[in-house]
Amino acid sequence: MQTESLRRALHDLLGIPTVRCDPAPEFRGQIERDEIVVEKWIWTSEPGSRVPSVLYRPAHPTAPMPSIVITCGHGGSKSQWQYTYIPQLYAKLGLACLVLDPVGEEERHIRGDMGTRAHDPEEVHTCADGAGRLIMGKLVFDTMRGIDFLFTRSDIDRERIGVAGNSLGGAKASWMLALDTRLKLALVSGWALCDTMTVTGKFCTRVPNQRLRTLCTWPEFLSLAAPHCAVLILNGDADIIIDTEGDGAAWEGTRNAVASAAPNFPDGHIACWFEPAGGHRPYFGYTIAIEWIHRHLGAPSFDPKESLPTLNSGDWCDANGVTLEKLYGTDLHQRGATLPDLGIRPIHRADLSCLLPEEIGDPRYTLEGWLEQIQA
């Protein structure tokens, strides 16, 4: 199948809408600290579906900024620690960074709860699939609309847009690199691109991967990003969340897919990296990810000749009163991450709220409202 035909078929597989409405962005205030501005915005993804989001940026940019849309993982949303730490890191290095609540989480949850994984149950998948949409398609389409929102701004460099995500966010980033030709960079963290991912995982990831494999191979899927997008896949080689059998099959499959796709990319534009003895960690914030961003997108305030100081994420969380989710709050996983240390402070959830209290549960923001809309 030719490139554009395959891309169109994958769009259709996910049920991504072919028509886009005006994002109609609505400013909801900002906070400024440590030479970073955090803007709060609501914008429209599709009729009846609005998205609360935050945009991190340097306080005083001197030119249109390169930017990255961060895609949150399972149970993640814009107020979770890694999705406030890493956007601040990017902003301190001169980039703009957009983080949006996934449908069903935080301000897009019917009660405003965090860590719900509300889009995971089989009945939710079945409802969306019956309407010709997949949950992954909604997550990816909202990410695409995030880029559309960035394009409404004169301070964003349209030629330097990237996507980055971990776990489910890595899955979303992988679909984005294949489907959105505006991207110049993709960081796929805590995820694998191989047939292991067609037999494990939630409905929102497993079913799209199964259908993907009826259309193309993993190298063909990755090659949809060539030659315009520089792709780095990052994992820990002891991550049994993804490599469920612990036998390295997910990593071997990913390496093989990358090696097979590499001839379609410019030299040095696709690679994979594995942290020895690393678990399920936010690798898109590691120094190696920052170096990839600087090389392929540009990080105006990063000097590759100087080593970035680092810290242990568990120590940072303990010092700042951050409670980690039980599943991932171990030394193997999130507590064991090594992140650049630029004096980043936590941001309280209340400071990132975009909605008024009476707007929580409004169908325009919730998973339930979206499901009702697409069925209608």
Residue frames relative to the residue before (quaternion, step in Angstrom):
aa qw qx qy qz dx dy dz
M 1.0000 0.0000 0.0000 0.0000 0.00 0.00 0.00
Q 0.4790 -0.6776 0.4790 0.2864 3.59 -0.90 0.92
T 0.7035 -0.5135 0.2950 0.3929 3.56 -1.20 0.65
E 0.7310 0.4259 -0.2647 0.4628 3.59 0.66 -1.04
S 0.6204 0.5304 -0.3469 0.4619 3.59 1.07 -0.66
L 0.6515 0.5019 -0.3112 0.4762 3.58 1.01 -0.81
R 0.6459 0.5141 -0.3303 0.4576 3.58 0.90 -0.86
R 0.6573 0.5039 -0.3099 0.4669 3.59 0.96 -0.85
A 0.6450 0.5218 -0.3201 0.4574 3.58 1.00 -0.81
L 0.6608 0.4919 -0.3048 0.4780 3.59 1.03 -0.75
H 0.5720 0.5539 -0.3691 0.4792 3.59 1.12 -0.62
D 0.6965 0.4780 -0.2680 0.4633 3.55 0.85 -1.03
L 0.5943 0.5763 -0.3533 0.4358 3.57 1.06 -0.76
L 0.7254 0.4221 -0.2315 0.4919 3.58 0.95 -0.89
G 0.4165 -0.7124 0.4680 0.3162 3.59 1.21 -0.39
I 0.2731 0.7773 -0.5202 0.2252 3.58 1.11 0.65
P 0.4908 -0.6805 0.4512 0.3041 3.62 -0.76 0.97
T 0.4054 -0.7199 0.5170 0.2239 3.55 -1.12 0.73
V 0.7149 0.3623 -0.2258 0.5537 3.59 1.28 -0.33
R 0.1558 -0.7923 0.5859 0.0684 3.57 -0.96 0.89
C 0.3317 -0.7430 0.5523 0.1816 3.53 -0.95 0.95
D 0.6656 -0.4527 0.3962 0.4417 3.55 -1.33 0.10
P 0.4331 -0.7097 0.4786 0.2824 3.65 -0.75 0.92
A 0.1545 -0.8431 0.5052 0.1007 3.59 1.24 -0.40
P 0.0293 0.8501 -0.5257 0.0151 3.63 0.71 0.98
E 0.1417 -0.7755 0.6135 0.0452 3.53 -1.08 0.87
F 0.3374 -0.7631 0.5239 0.1713 3.57 -0.62 1.19
R 0.1090 -0.8173 0.5655 0.0201 3.58 -0.87 0.99
G 0.7469 -0.3998 0.2130 0.4867 3.58 1.11 0.63
Q 0.1686 -0.7820 0.5924 0.0957 3.56 -1.32 0.11
I 0.2081 -0.7194 0.6368 0.1835 3.51 -1.37 0.24
E 0.1386 -0.7821 0.6032 0.0728 3.58 -1.14 0.61
R 0.2375 0.7443 -0.5960 0.1857 3.53 -0.94 0.97
D 0.8517 0.1423 -0.1046 0.4933 3.54 -1.23 0.58
E 0.6520 -0.5473 0.2974 0.4323 3.58 1.05 0.87
I 0.6086 0.4932 -0.3656 0.5027 3.58 1.22 0.56
V 0.1928 -0.7375 0.6332 0.1343 3.54 -1.13 0.72
V 0.1214 -0.7674 0.6268 0.0589 3.57 -0.98 0.91
E 0.1338 -0.8099 0.5704 0.0275 3.55 -0.37 1.30
K 0.2455 -0.7608 0.5867 0.1292 3.56 -1.09 0.79
W 0.0107 0.8190 -0.5672 0.0856 3.55 -0.73 1.16
I 0.1359 -0.7148 0.6734 0.1309 3.49 -1.37 0.47
W 0.0653 0.7950 -0.6005 0.0558 3.59 -0.93 0.84
T 0.5190 -0.6599 0.4624 0.2852 3.55 -1.26 0.44
S 0.2924 -0.7412 0.5813 0.1647 3.54 -0.89 1.01
E 0.7502 -0.1463 0.1354 0.6304 3.55 0.94 -0.97
P 0.6894 -0.4725 0.3078 0.4546 3.62 -1.11 0.39
G 0.8190 0.2022 -0.1849 0.5041 3.54 -0.77 1.10
S 0.7337 0.3526 -0.2187 0.5381 3.60 1.24 0.07
R 0.0303 -0.8157 0.5754 -0.0521 3.56 -0.34 1.33
V 0.2695 -0.7985 0.5315 0.0856 3.57 -1.07 0.82
P 0.2463 -0.7256 0.6218 0.1618 3.63 -0.75 1.02
S 0.0745 0.8022 -0.5831 0.1049 3.57 -0.91 0.95
V 0.2171 -0.7445 0.6097 0.1640 3.55 -1.33 0.28
L 0.1913 -0.7666 0.6063 0.0903 3.53 -1.08 0.83
Y 0.1857 -0.7639 0.6133 0.0766 3.55 -0.74 1.16
R 0.1279 0.7897 -0.5936 0.0876 3.58 -0.98 0.79
P 0.6024 -0.5166 0.4356 0.4249 3.58 -1.24 0.28
A 0.5562 -0.6294 0.4245 0.3380 3.59 -1.04 0.69
H 0.8176 0.1441 -0.0449 0.5557 3.58 1.04 -0.73
P 0.0154 -0.8171 0.5761 -0.0093 3.63 0.40 1.13
T 0.3250 -0.7694 0.5219 0.1732 3.56 -1.01 0.79
A 0.7727 0.1304 -0.0734 0.6168 3.59 1.29 -0.15
P 0.6722 -0.4461 0.3606 0.4681 3.61 -1.21 0.19
M 0.3781 -0.7888 0.4589 0.1557 3.52 -0.77 1.13
P 0.4394 -0.5873 0.5873 0.3423 3.56 -1.22 0.48
S 0.1065 -0.8218 0.5591 0.0280 3.59 -1.05 0.63
I 0.1701 -0.7614 0.6201 0.0830 3.51 -1.30 0.55
V 0.2427 -0.7164 0.6328 0.1655 3.54 -1.08 0.81
I 0.2260 -0.7695 0.5857 0.1169 3.57 -0.76 1.07
T 0.2035 -0.7719 0.5948 0.0949 3.55 -0.94 1.00
C 0.3717 -0.7743 0.4759 0.1894 3.58 -0.60 1.17
G 0.4669 -0.6833 0.4984 0.2584 3.55 -1.20 0.63
H 0.7570 -0.3457 0.2721 0.4831 3.58 -1.32 -0.09
G 0.8301 0.1505 -0.1446 0.5171 3.54 -0.81 1.04
G 0.5926 0.5910 -0.3575 0.4143 3.58 1.26 -0.06
S 0.0444 0.7656 -0.6410 0.0308 3.53 -1.27 0.50
K 0.7782 -0.4349 0.2075 0.4027 3.54 -1.28 0.24
S 0.7065 0.4565 -0.2753 0.4654 3.64 1.16 -0.39
Q 0.4874 0.6581 -0.4477 0.3591 3.61 1.23 -0.12
W 0.6729 -0.5758 0.2748 0.3744 3.57 -1.00 0.87
Q 0.7071 0.4658 -0.2993 0.4397 3.63 0.78 -0.93
Y 0.6940 0.4592 -0.2720 0.4832 3.58 1.18 -0.56
T 0.6278 0.4090 -0.3734 0.5470 3.53 1.30 0.41
Y 0.6281 0.5440 -0.3384 0.4417 3.60 1.06 -0.74
I 0.7460 0.4309 -0.2496 0.4422 3.59 0.62 -1.11
P 0.6270 0.5046 -0.3685 0.4653 3.68 0.94 -0.56
Q 0.6251 0.5083 -0.3488 0.4788 3.60 1.04 -0.66
L 0.6106 0.5496 -0.3362 0.4604 3.56 1.06 -0.80
Y 0.6657 0.4957 -0.3027 0.4685 3.58 0.83 -0.96
A 0.6724 0.5070 -0.3057 0.4442 3.59 0.89 -0.92
K 0.6432 0.5132 -0.3249 0.4661 3.58 1.04 -0.76
L 0.6891 0.4466 -0.2717 0.5019 3.59 1.22 -0.45
G 0.6753 -0.5634 0.2646 0.3957 3.57 1.27 0.35
L 0.6005 0.5631 -0.3651 0.4348 3.60 1.25 0.17
A 0.3840 -0.6253 0.6062 0.3066 3.51 -1.38 0.25
C 0.0657 -0.8075 0.5862 0.0029 3.58 -1.05 0.73
L 0.1685 -0.7939 0.5813 0.0584 3.56 -0.72 1.13
V 0.0258 -0.7721 0.6350 -0.0073 3.57 -0.97 0.95
L 0.0663 -0.8173 0.5723 0.0078 3.58 -0.76 1.03
D 0.5190 -0.6081 0.4916 0.3452 3.55 -1.16 0.57
P 0.3919 -0.6963 0.5407 0.2630 3.62 -0.84 0.90
V 0.6055 -0.5527 0.4139 0.3957 3.57 -1.12 0.58
G 0.7789 0.2950 -0.2443 0.4965 3.57 -0.79 1.08
E 0.7223 0.3962 -0.2439 0.5117 3.61 1.26 -0.08
E 0.8657 0.0900 -0.0924 0.4837 3.53 -1.28 0.70
E 0.8469 -0.0805 0.0457 0.5236 3.64 -0.59 -1.00
R 0.6538 0.4330 -0.3278 0.5268 3.57 1.32 0.12
H 0.5100 0.5759 -0.4412 0.4621 3.55 1.27 0.52
I 0.6081 -0.6154 0.3592 0.3500 3.56 -1.00 0.81
R 0.7564 0.2860 -0.1872 0.5577 3.63 1.18 -0.51
G 0.5371 -0.6389 0.4018 0.3766 3.58 1.23 0.06
D 0.4070 0.7347 -0.4554 0.2954 3.61 1.20 0.44
M 0.3388 -0.7180 0.5734 0.2020 3.55 -1.29 0.49
G 0.8176 0.2855 -0.1970 0.4595 3.55 -1.28 0.47
T 0.3668 0.7878 -0.4375 0.2313 3.59 1.19 0.46
R 0.1479 -0.7929 0.5614 0.1851 3.60 1.04 -0.80
A 0.1454 0.8579 -0.4802 0.1111 3.55 1.10 0.80
H 0.6767 0.4899 -0.3096 0.4542 3.60 1.16 -0.43
D 0.5256 0.6896 -0.3802 0.3218 3.61 1.27 -0.03
P 0.6237 0.5980 -0.3833 0.3263 3.66 0.82 -0.81
E 0.6280 -0.5703 0.3839 0.3647 3.55 -1.15 0.67
E 0.6540 0.5274 -0.3356 0.4260 3.59 0.94 -0.79
V 0.6153 0.5239 -0.3470 0.4759 3.59 1.13 -0.59
H 0.6334 0.5211 -0.3146 0.4777 3.57 0.97 -0.89
T 0.6806 0.5038 -0.2942 0.4432 3.59 0.83 -0.99
C 0.6421 0.5304 -0.3139 0.4559 3.56 1.01 -0.85
A 0.6898 0.4683 -0.2804 0.4757 3.58 0.87 -0.95
D 0.6540 0.5210 -0.3087 0.4535 3.57 0.94 -0.92
G 0.6489 0.5321 -0.3137 0.4443 3.56 1.01 -0.76
A 0.6854 0.4453 -0.2676 0.5102 3.55 1.25 -0.47
G 0.5865 -0.6065 0.3616 0.3967 3.57 1.27 0.20
R 0.6345 0.4700 -0.3314 0.5164 3.56 1.26 0.36
L 0.2141 -0.7301 0.6231 0.1810 3.57 -1.25 0.41
I 0.6058 -0.5527 0.4139 0.3951 3.58 -1.14 0.58
M 0.6312 0.5181 -0.3437 0.4637 3.61 0.95 -0.80
G 0.6323 0.5378 -0.3350 0.4457 3.58 1.01 -0.76
K 0.6430 0.5041 -0.3226 0.4779 3.59 1.02 -0.75
L 0.6564 0.5106 -0.3134 0.4585 3.60 0.93 -0.89
V 0.6753 0.4783 -0.2881 0.4819 3.59 0.98 -0.85
F 0.6548 0.5116 -0.3262 0.4506 3.60 0.90 -0.85
D 0.6288 0.5183 -0.3414 0.4684 3.61 0.99 -0.75
T 0.6341 0.5181 -0.3275 0.4714 3.60 1.06 -0.73
M 0.6243 0.5223 -0.3284 0.4791 3.59 1.01 -0.78
R 0.6706 0.4893 -0.2989 0.4707 3.57 0.96 -0.84
G 0.5550 0.5800 -0.3887 0.4521 3.56 1.23 -0.43
I 0.6334 0.4972 -0.3241 0.4966 3.57 1.06 -0.73
D 0.6132 0.5367 -0.3483 0.4632 3.60 1.00 -0.75
F 0.6282 0.5201 -0.3310 0.4747 3.59 1.03 -0.76
L 0.6477 0.5115 -0.3248 0.4618 3.60 0.91 -0.86
F 0.6543 0.5336 -0.3081 0.4385 3.57 1.05 -0.75
T 0.5794 0.5681 -0.3881 0.4369 3.61 1.22 -0.18
R 0.6738 0.5144 -0.2733 0.4545 3.58 1.28 -0.34
S 0.4215 -0.7128 0.5081 0.2368 3.56 -1.03 0.85
D 0.6610 0.5195 -0.3161 0.4396 3.63 1.20 -0.34
I 0.6114 0.5215 -0.3497 0.4816 3.60 1.30 0.19
D 0.3614 -0.7111 0.5648 0.2115 3.57 -0.97 0.93
R 0.3386 -0.7871 0.4822 0.1826 3.59 -0.34 1.23
E 0.6600 0.5125 -0.3077 0.4550 3.58 1.19 -0.43
R 0.7416 0.3303 -0.2024 0.5477 3.60 1.27 -0.06
I 0.2631 0.7517 -0.5419 0.2687 3.53 0.38 1.35
G 0.0351 -0.8073 0.5891 0.0016 3.57 -0.96 0.88
V 0.2339 -0.7265 0.6206 0.1797 3.53 -1.38 0.08
A 0.0106 0.7937 -0.6074 0.0318 3.57 -1.09 0.74
G 0.1849 0.7929 -0.5682 0.1198 3.55 -1.00 0.77
N 0.2928 -0.7509 0.5748 0.1417 3.51 -1.31 0.50
S 0.8221 0.1532 -0.1460 0.5285 3.58 -1.08 0.81
L 0.7968 -0.0037 0.0379 0.6031 3.64 -0.56 -1.05
G 0.6089 0.5452 -0.3450 0.4614 3.58 1.12 -0.62
G 0.6224 0.5210 -0.3330 0.4799 3.56 1.14 -0.64
A 0.6153 0.5340 -0.3380 0.4712 3.57 1.08 -0.74
K 0.6555 0.4998 -0.3097 0.4739 3.58 0.93 -0.89
A 0.6456 0.5240 -0.3212 0.4532 3.58 0.97 -0.85
S 0.6408 0.5245 -0.3327 0.4512 3.60 1.04 -0.73
W 0.6505 0.4842 -0.3201 0.4898 3.59 0.99 -0.74
M 0.6297 0.5424 -0.3342 0.4445 3.58 1.02 -0.74
L 0.6689 0.4998 -0.3247 0.4443 3.61 0.85 -0.88
A 0.6712 0.4946 -0.2963 0.4659 3.58 1.13 -0.61
L 0.8008 0.3736 -0.1480 0.4441 3.57 0.99 -0.84
D 0.7558 0.3568 -0.2101 0.5073 3.62 1.07 -0.58
T 0.2548 -0.8222 0.4957 0.1157 3.57 -0.24 1.30
R 0.5196 0.6275 -0.4258 0.3938 3.62 1.23 0.04
L 0.5798 0.6237 -0.3658 0.3756 3.58 1.21 -0.44
K 0.2066 -0.7585 0.6060 0.1215 3.53 -1.13 0.79
L 0.7955 0.1413 -0.0523 0.5869 3.59 1.25 -0.31
A 0.0062 0.7758 -0.6310 -0.0046 3.55 -1.17 0.69
L 0.1176 -0.7518 0.6466 0.0532 3.55 -1.00 0.96
V 0.0753 -0.7969 0.5992 -0.0165 3.56 -0.46 1.28
S 0.0053 0.8360 -0.5432 0.0781 3.57 -0.22 1.32
G 0.8430 0.1652 -0.1157 0.4987 3.56 -1.12 0.70
W 0.6490 0.4563 -0.3201 0.5178 3.55 1.05 0.77
A 0.2254 -0.7604 0.5911 0.1467 3.58 -1.25 0.34
L 0.2253 -0.7534 0.6024 0.1371 3.55 -1.19 0.57
C 0.4720 0.6142 -0.4696 0.4235 3.50 0.16 1.40
D 0.6991 -0.5105 0.3026 0.3989 3.57 -1.23 0.27
T 0.4462 0.6602 -0.4647 0.3862 3.59 1.25 -0.10
M 0.6944 0.5039 -0.2697 0.4373 3.57 1.03 -0.82
T 0.5987 0.5390 -0.3779 0.4563 3.59 1.24 0.15
V 0.7360 0.3907 -0.2195 0.5074 3.59 1.25 -0.22
T 0.7352 0.3132 -0.2177 0.5603 3.61 1.25 -0.16
G 0.6494 0.5509 -0.3766 0.3646 3.54 -1.29 0.26
K 0.6659 -0.5040 0.3914 0.3865 3.52 -1.42 0.06
F 0.6963 -0.4547 0.3447 0.4354 3.56 -1.30 0.22
C 0.6642 0.5461 -0.3161 0.4008 3.58 0.95 -0.89
T 0.7378 0.3544 -0.2287 0.5270 3.60 1.18 -0.42
R 0.6868 0.5204 -0.3011 0.4084 3.58 0.84 -0.96
V 0.6850 0.4996 -0.3027 0.4354 3.59 0.81 -0.97
P 0.6607 0.4807 -0.3387 0.4666 3.68 0.82 -0.76
N 0.6486 0.5177 -0.3248 0.4537 3.60 1.02 -0.75
Q 0.6200 0.5304 -0.3424 0.4659 3.58 1.03 -0.72
R 0.6965 0.4620 -0.2754 0.4750 3.58 0.90 -0.87
L 0.5664 0.5901 -0.3640 0.4455 3.56 1.15 -0.67
R 0.7104 0.4899 -0.2737 0.4247 3.55 0.86 -1.00
T 0.5787 0.5446 -0.3937 0.4622 3.60 1.24 -0.10
L 0.7100 0.4508 -0.2413 0.4843 3.57 1.28 -0.34
C 0.8225 -0.0362 0.0853 0.5612 3.59 0.99 -0.75
T 0.5132 -0.5884 0.5156 0.3529 3.54 -1.37 0.09
W 0.6536 -0.5002 0.3758 0.4259 3.57 -1.25 0.20
P 0.6399 0.4968 -0.3568 0.4652 3.68 0.88 -0.67
E 0.6382 0.5107 -0.3333 0.4698 3.61 1.01 -0.71
F 0.6192 0.5382 -0.3273 0.4690 3.56 1.05 -0.78
L 0.6812 0.4802 -0.2839 0.4741 3.59 0.83 -0.98
S 0.6654 0.5424 -0.3037 0.4133 3.57 0.98 -0.84
L 0.5007 0.6339 -0.4347 0.3981 3.58 1.24 -0.13
A 0.6348 0.5237 -0.3272 0.4645 3.59 1.23 -0.35
A 0.6057 0.5686 -0.3527 0.4306 3.60 1.25 -0.25
P 0.6491 -0.2301 -0.7190 -0.0933 1.47 -2.02 1.52
H 0.5079 0.7405 -0.3613 0.2513 3.57 1.32 -0.21
C 0.7769 0.3455 -0.1518 0.5040 3.60 1.10 -0.68
A 0.2926 -0.7439 0.5785 0.1625 3.58 -0.93 0.96
V 0.1345 -0.8377 0.5293 -0.0021 3.57 -0.49 1.27
L 0.0009 0.7676 -0.6407 0.0137 3.56 -0.91 1.01
I 0.1466 -0.7776 0.6094 0.0498 3.56 -0.79 1.11
L 0.0599 -0.8270 0.5579 -0.0345 3.57 -0.63 1.17
N 0.0949 0.7879 -0.6014 0.0922 3.55 -0.96 0.90
G 0.3906 -0.6336 0.5867 0.3190 3.51 -1.40 0.01
D 0.4406 -0.7370 0.4372 0.2676 3.57 -0.77 0.92
A 0.6752 0.4181 -0.3085 0.5236 3.60 1.29 0.13
D 0.3992 0.7346 -0.4586 0.3011 3.58 1.23 0.44
I 0.1122 -0.8278 0.5486 0.0345 3.57 -0.09 1.29
I 0.4497 0.6399 -0.4806 0.3968 3.61 1.23 0.14
I 0.7507 0.3204 -0.1742 0.5508 3.58 1.06 -0.81
D 0.7318 0.3054 -0.1908 0.5786 3.60 0.85 -0.93
T 0.1626 -0.8896 0.4150 0.0993 3.51 0.67 1.24
E 0.7009 0.4402 -0.2718 0.4910 3.59 1.09 -0.61
G 0.3958 -0.7458 0.4539 0.2848 3.57 1.25 -0.21
D 0.5299 0.6554 -0.3902 0.3707 3.57 1.22 0.44
G 0.5522 -0.6459 0.3762 0.3693 3.58 1.29 0.14
A 0.3935 0.7454 -0.4738 0.2549 3.62 1.23 0.05
A 0.6401 0.5298 -0.3331 0.4457 3.59 0.99 -0.80
W 0.6859 0.4784 -0.2875 0.4669 3.57 0.99 -0.84
E 0.6314 0.5163 -0.3366 0.4705 3.58 1.01 -0.74
G 0.6562 0.5111 -0.3104 0.4603 3.58 0.97 -0.83
T 0.6514 0.5091 -0.3095 0.4699 3.56 1.02 -0.81
R 0.6389 0.5195 -0.3240 0.4658 3.58 0.92 -0.87
N 0.6700 0.5004 -0.3050 0.4558 3.57 0.91 -0.88
A 0.6446 0.5164 -0.3229 0.4621 3.59 0.99 -0.80
V 0.6554 0.5043 -0.3083 0.4702 3.58 0.97 -0.86
A 0.6600 0.5086 -0.3122 0.4563 3.59 0.91 -0.90
S 0.6787 0.4887 -0.2959 0.4614 3.59 0.97 -0.79
A 0.6914 0.4701 -0.2756 0.4743 3.59 1.08 -0.70
A 0.5229 0.7069 -0.3877 0.2768 3.59 1.13 -0.68
P 0.6435 0.5352 -0.3602 0.4120 3.69 0.86 -0.72
N 0.6470 0.5251 -0.3236 0.4482 3.60 1.20 -0.38
F 0.6701 0.4788 -0.2783 0.4943 3.58 1.30 -0.26
P 0.5646 -0.5197 0.4857 0.4186 3.57 -1.24 0.29
D 0.6516 -0.5329 0.3672 0.3957 3.55 -1.15 0.60
G 0.8382 0.1936 -0.1548 0.4857 3.56 -0.90 0.95
H 0.5832 0.6160 -0.3605 0.3879 3.60 1.24 0.23
I 0.7586 0.1815 -0.2025 0.5921 3.60 1.21 0.24
A 0.1456 0.7801 -0.5908 0.1459 3.56 -0.91 0.95
C 0.1762 -0.7339 0.6307 0.1806 3.53 -1.34 0.16
W 0.1208 -0.7798 0.6140 0.0190 3.54 -1.19 0.71
F 0.1057 -0.8013 0.5886 0.0194 3.56 -0.97 0.92
E 0.3334 -0.7310 0.5601 0.2018 3.57 -0.82 0.99
P 0.4403 -0.6950 0.4933 0.2826 3.62 -0.71 0.99
A 0.8522 0.0613 -0.0963 0.5106 3.58 -0.90 1.04
G 0.4577 0.6884 -0.4443 0.3454 3.58 1.23 0.39
G 0.3255 -0.7448 0.5540 0.1801 3.53 -1.12 0.71
H 0.7651 -0.3065 0.2751 0.4950 3.55 -1.13 -0.79
R 0.1773 0.8131 -0.5122 0.2123 3.55 0.08 1.34
P 0.5399 -0.6350 0.4394 0.3350 3.61 -1.17 0.49
Y 0.0938 -0.8615 0.4984 0.0238 3.55 0.46 1.25
F 0.5715 0.5983 -0.3960 0.3983 3.61 1.16 -0.34
G 0.6659 0.4446 -0.3157 0.5092 3.58 1.31 0.04
Y 0.4573 0.6922 -0.4429 0.3399 3.60 1.26 0.04
T 0.6675 -0.5049 0.3660 0.4069 3.56 -1.25 0.40
I 0.6344 0.5339 -0.3472 0.4380 3.60 0.97 -0.77
A 0.6307 0.5125 -0.3292 0.4808 3.60 1.12 -0.63
I 0.6301 0.5261 -0.3314 0.4651 3.59 1.02 -0.78
E 0.6452 0.5136 -0.3174 0.4682 3.58 0.99 -0.81
W 0.6341 0.5156 -0.3277 0.4740 3.62 1.04 -0.74
I 0.6303 0.5242 -0.3246 0.4717 3.58 1.02 -0.83
H 0.6681 0.5052 -0.3083 0.4510 3.56 0.86 -0.95
R 0.6838 0.5052 -0.2864 0.4419 3.58 0.95 -0.88
H 0.8285 0.2880 -0.1107 0.4673 3.58 0.84 -0.93
L 0.7662 0.2971 -0.1832 0.5396 3.60 1.21 -0.33
G 0.4270 -0.6830 0.4694 0.3616 3.51 1.08 -0.83
A 0.0079 0.7551 -0.6548 0.0332 3.54 -0.89 1.05
P 0.3359 -0.8260 0.4071 0.1980 3.58 0.13 1.31
S 0.7693 0.3553 -0.1957 0.4935 3.61 1.03 -0.69
F 0.5572 0.5886 -0.3939 0.4335 3.58 1.24 0.32
D 0.1527 -0.7713 0.6138 0.0711 3.55 -0.91 0.99
P 0.3118 -0.7934 0.4876 0.1882 3.62 -0.27 1.20
K 0.5954 0.5737 -0.3685 0.4249 3.59 1.22 -0.26
E 0.7067 0.3969 -0.2465 0.5312 3.57 1.26 -0.32
S 0.4259 -0.7082 0.5049 0.2494 3.57 -0.91 0.90
L 0.3917 -0.7019 0.5416 0.2463 3.55 -0.96 0.84
P 0.4316 -0.6557 0.5381 0.3070 3.62 -0.95 0.77
T 0.2032 -0.7936 0.5646 0.1005 3.58 -1.11 0.58
L 0.1310 -0.7603 0.6279 0.1023 3.52 -1.37 0.26
N 0.4966 -0.6110 0.5192 0.3323 3.53 -1.33 0.25
S 0.4870 -0.7044 0.4319 0.2832 3.56 -0.74 1.05
G 0.6248 0.5438 -0.3457 0.4409 3.59 1.02 -0.71
D 0.6395 0.5130 -0.3204 0.4745 3.58 1.00 -0.83
W 0.6514 0.5137 -0.3131 0.4622 3.59 0.97 -0.88
C 0.6579 0.5045 -0.3129 0.4634 3.58 0.91 -0.86
D 0.6512 0.5120 -0.3178 0.4614 3.60 0.92 -0.87
A 0.6824 0.5045 -0.2876 0.4440 3.58 0.92 -0.94
N 0.7692 0.3522 -0.1752 0.5035 3.56 1.15 -0.62
G 0.5548 -0.6662 0.3727 0.3309 3.56 1.22 0.42
V 0.4094 0.7031 -0.4768 0.3327 3.58 1.15 0.60
T 0.2166 -0.7722 0.5873 0.1091 3.58 -0.75 1.06
L 0.2754 -0.7799 0.5444 0.1398 3.56 -0.69 1.10
E 0.5813 -0.5716 0.4527 0.3613 3.55 -1.16 0.66
K 0.5979 -0.6285 0.3629 0.3404 3.58 -0.91 0.98
L 0.6501 0.5424 -0.3305 0.4170 3.60 0.88 -0.91
Y 0.8031 0.2986 -0.1273 0.4997 3.57 0.90 -0.95
G 0.5902 0.6248 -0.3596 0.3632 3.59 1.21 -0.26
T 0.4480 0.6586 -0.4679 0.3829 3.56 0.85 1.04
D 0.6516 -0.5115 0.3787 0.4127 3.56 -1.25 0.31
L 0.6129 0.5453 -0.3594 0.4447 3.60 1.06 -0.61
H 0.7760 0.3229 -0.1636 0.5165 3.57 0.95 -0.83
Q 0.8827 -0.0209 -0.0259 0.4688 3.61 -0.83 -0.90
R 0.6239 0.5465 -0.3640 0.4239 3.63 1.01 -0.59
G 0.7145 0.4817 -0.2555 0.4383 3.58 1.13 -0.52
A 0.4378 0.7187 -0.4539 0.2929 3.60 1.24 0.06
T 0.2435 -0.7415 0.6097 0.1387 3.55 -1.20 0.67
L 0.0072 -0.8409 0.5367 -0.0689 3.56 -0.26 1.30
P 0.5878 -0.5558 0.4392 0.3907 3.60 -1.14 0.51
D 0.2622 -0.7734 0.5650 0.1177 3.56 -0.97 0.92
L 0.0989 0.7927 -0.5900 0.1171 3.57 -0.31 1.31
G 0.6439 -0.5599 0.3173 0.4138 3.56 1.08 0.71
I 0.2883 0.7954 -0.4891 0.2119 3.57 1.12 0.62
R 0.2167 -0.7746 0.5866 0.0949 3.53 -1.01 0.94
P 0.5519 -0.6025 0.4418 0.3703 3.60 -1.12 0.49
I 0.2470 -0.7316 0.6118 0.1718 3.56 -1.26 0.40
H 0.4265 -0.7199 0.4888 0.2469 3.56 -0.77 1.02
R 0.6235 -0.5755 0.3873 0.3607 3.53 -1.09 0.77
A 0.6426 0.5482 -0.3329 0.4193 3.59 0.92 -0.87
D 0.6531 0.5253 -0.3133 0.4465 3.57 1.09 -0.68
L 0.7095 0.4290 -0.2526 0.4988 3.59 1.24 -0.35
S 0.4380 0.7120 -0.4544 0.3077 3.59 1.27 -0.01
C 0.2401 -0.7750 0.5732 0.1145 3.54 -0.94 0.97
L 0.7224 0.4465 -0.2350 0.4728 3.57 1.08 -0.74
L 0.4694 -0.6043 0.5556 0.3253 3.52 -1.30 0.43
P 0.6569 -0.5286 0.3408 0.4159 3.62 -1.07 0.56
E 0.6923 0.4836 -0.2881 0.4515 3.59 0.95 -0.79
E 0.6214 0.5449 -0.3488 0.4418 3.60 1.25 -0.18
I 0.4966 0.6426 -0.4389 0.3845 3.60 1.22 -0.28
G 0.7866 0.2741 -0.2244 0.5057 3.57 -0.78 1.03
D 0.4287 0.6748 -0.4753 0.3673 3.58 1.28 -0.05
P 0.5194 -0.6832 0.4099 0.3091 3.65 -0.71 1.00
R 0.5720 0.6003 -0.3880 0.4024 3.60 1.13 -0.45
Y 0.7444 0.3956 -0.2070 0.4965 3.58 1.20 -0.48
T 0.6988 0.5332 -0.2702 0.3929 3.59 1.11 -0.54
L 0.6309 -0.5045 0.4407 0.3914 3.51 -1.37 0.31
E 0.6575 0.5224 -0.3105 0.4455 3.56 0.93 -0.91
G 0.6496 0.5179 -0.3137 0.4597 3.56 1.02 -0.81
W 0.6501 0.5083 -0.3162 0.4679 3.57 1.03 -0.79
L 0.6448 0.5188 -0.3242 0.4582 3.59 0.93 -0.86
E 0.6502 0.5017 -0.3196 0.4727 3.57 0.97 -0.81
Q 0.6410 0.5429 -0.3188 0.4389 3.56 1.02 -0.83
I 0.7231 0.4389 -0.2717 0.4589 3.61 0.80 -0.94
Q 0.6075 0.5281 -0.3622 0.4700 3.58 1.14 -0.46
A 0.6379 0.5241 -0.3256 0.4609 3.57 1.07 -0.71
